[in-house]
Amino acid sequence: MESLKIRYSEQFDSSEDAWFWLYQDQKNFDSEIGTLIQELLLDLQGQEKITINHVRIVQRYGKLGRIPLNKGKQEDDLKLWDEAMNCLDAPYVRNKIIKYLSLVK
């Protein structure tokens, strides 16, 4: 599976796009937006809205450039990934990292 190349311009389309962009290049981690993307994830952990397991899964699959598969052990990973991304949507919208998302899916 080939990883996506995501460009940062104004706002990302989703929390997943923001997270994958972060891991595309080491310099993204040091950028202002990259720092904010990471800090908001850790803030959620500090507020106990997500766990260290969520953080580990998001980081692992960010490095891989893909979401977990919906089979085998990765099914549990996918559940944690989805929970973390859903928790990130609101703070990412508030901080103008991603575009407004409808809460109805």
N, C-alpha and C positions, 0 to 999 in steps of 0.2 A: 504494500500500500504506500503510495507516494504522499508525503505530507504537503499541506497547503502552504502557499506563500501568501501572506496577508500583509497589505500595506497599511500603514497608519496615515490618515489624513486628518479629518475632523473628528469623526466618531466611528467606533466600530459598530457592526450590525448586531453583535451579541457578546455576551460574556465569554463564550468559547473563543470567538475571534480575537478578543483582547488578550486572552490567556495564551493562545497559540502564537500571536504576534510577539509576545514577550519572549518566548523561547526560541524564536527564529534566529536571533542574533544576540550575542552577549552584550553588545552596546545598548540594546533595548532595556536591559535591566537597570542601567545607569541613567537612563533618560528620566525626565520629570514624570512623564506619563507612566513609564515602567515602574518607577518607585511607587506611585500611587496605586497602580494595579495590585502590587504585592502587599502594600500596607493595608488596603481594604480587606484583603483575604485574612491577614493576620488579625485585624480588628474584629472580624467575625468570630475568629477562634477565641480571642480574648473575651468577647461577649457571650461565649459559649453557645453560639448559634450553629457552629460547626465544630468538629473535633480535629485532633491532630491527624486522625486517619483520613479525613476529608482533604486536609492540606497535603498529606503525602501522596494521595491519589492524583490530585490536581497537578502537583509538581511532576510526578512520574510520567503521566500521560502528556503533560505539556512538553516535556523533554522528548517524548516519542513523536509528538506532532499529530496525535490522533486521540479520539475518544476510546474508552474501553469497549471491547466487543460485548455483545449481549449473549455470551455463551461461556460455559465453564466457570472458572474462578473469576473471570472478568465480569460476570453478571453482578457480583457484589461490588466490584470496583465501579461499574457503571451506575449503580444506585448511589454510591457516595459522590461520584462525579456530578450526576444530575442534581443531587441535593446541594452541593457546593455552588454549582452554576446558578441554580435558582436563588440561593441566598445572595449571590453577588449581583444579580440583576438590579435590585433597587439601589444599592450604594453606587453602582457603576452609572446608572441613569442620573442620580443626584449629582454626581461629580462629572457629568458630561463625557464619560468615557465611552458609553454606548448610547445609541439612539433610544428614544422612548419605546418601550415594549408594552404591548397590550397584555394585561393579566389573564385574558381569556386565550386559551390555546386550543 
